[in-house]
Amino acid sequence: MTSTLALRMGGVSWQVRPRGVAVTLGGLALLALLMAMNMRIGDIRMSLAEVVRGTFDVTSAHNFVIMELRLPRALTGALVGAALALSGAIIQSIARNPLASPEILGVTTGASVAVVAGVVASGSLYGGAAGLLTTVGTPVLALLGGLAGASTVYALAWRRGLDGYRLVLVGIGVAAVFTNVKYWLLTVGDVNDTARAMVWISGSLNGRGWEHVVPVALALAVLVPLTLLGTRSLDALRFGDDTVTALGVRVDPARALMILAAVLLAAVATASAGPIAFVALAAPQIALRLTRCARPPLLSSAVVGAVLTSGADLLARTVFSPIELPVGVVTAVLGAPYLIHLIWRARK
């Protein structure tokens, strides 16, 4: 376990891990570089200096292109990655299982089913005659679907306590059911609407605007402080329920509140960019190894998730240029071998 420093201010004290701080700050620097490199790409090519100048100088000739077209996409990718990674870190800490994530536990698949159902019903991904999927309606549908998926998994996995492996197995089964429902909805829907929905299902940052940035930014602004306040509960939940109770932590309320925060983060992120695979699974484990903590660190995991998503988006836009892949395809290609690695380690 990494060394810690105790800081005190008045009657309040908290622990700071220097290695975790270094990883977080280094990740933020790398994230800024990746976002700037992403904003260079487009019909109008820019240098990194022009990107920086266009971002902060309102008189720059590139300010409109940066602020209205490129910065929203870069911010959406970073914020969505951070939200998914933070959600994954919470779920893995509670389940005490590195294979636990919003994808496996039915959160993102539940959100996908809800949004695709709205696509089929309304005739358009972001609006239509029925008006079910407006800019506001998409996050609401995804949130409701994510809550439904998580509630189903939690109810089926509960047996006088919550076992990590049972939670994962039940989650895989529920996710499989939701996935089949999603594809059935795509089959019965109009071909034009389902084609647009398939792009969303793949996880895409193409065409993201400020209306996609704001929901994720608000969710992070509210939920990050709340999850950090729940760090003590996460530390205790690493042990069995009997030990946690002896430590004075009310197990069920603490676990339910943290899972609710994880579900909200994953659902809002999925609503903004679609179900981007494996970020929530891999980022907490990468942060865990970088910081050498006893459980996935929350802030470091969020930063690593933002870096992974931004880096995957950069690869998606450049590897097969001028063809642009959905970012979810790249994260799936990179994340599948990592999932196999985790399963192999668990087996050993």
Sequence and secondary structure as in RCSB ss.txt:
>XXXX:A:sequence
MTSTLALRMGGVSWQVRPRGVAVTLGGLALLALLMAMNMRIGDIRMSLAEVVRGTFDVTSAHNFVIMELRLPRAL
TGALVGAALALSGAIIQSIARNPLASPEILGVTTGASVAVVAGVVASGSLYGGAAGLLTTVGTPVLALLGGLAGA
STVYALAWRRGLDGYRLVLVGIGVAAVFTNVKYWLLTVGDVNDTARAMVWISGSLNGRGWEHVVPVALALAVLVP
LTLLGTRSLDALRFGDDTVTALGVRVDPARALMILAAVLLAAVATASAGPIAFVALAAPQIALRLTRCARPPLLS
SAVVGAVLTSGADLLARTVFSPIELPVGVVTAVLGAPYLIHLIWRARK
>XXXX:A:secstr
    EEEEETTEEEEE HHHHHHHHHHHHHHHHHHHHHHH SSS   HHHHHHHHH TTSTTHHIIIIIIHHHHH
HHHHHHHHHHHHHHHHHHHHT TT  TTTTTHHHHHHHHHHHHHHHHSSSS  SS  SSTTHHHHHHHHHHHHHH
HHHHHHHBSSSB HHHHHHHHHHHHHHHHHHHHHHHHHS HHHHHHHHHHHH   TT  HHHHHHHHHHHHHHHH
HHHHTHHHHHHHTS HHHHHHTT  HHHHHHHHHHHHHHHHHHHHHHH    SHHHHHHHHHHHHHT SS  HHH
HHHHHHHHHHHHHHHHHHTTTTS   HHHHHHHHHHHHHHHHHHHHH 
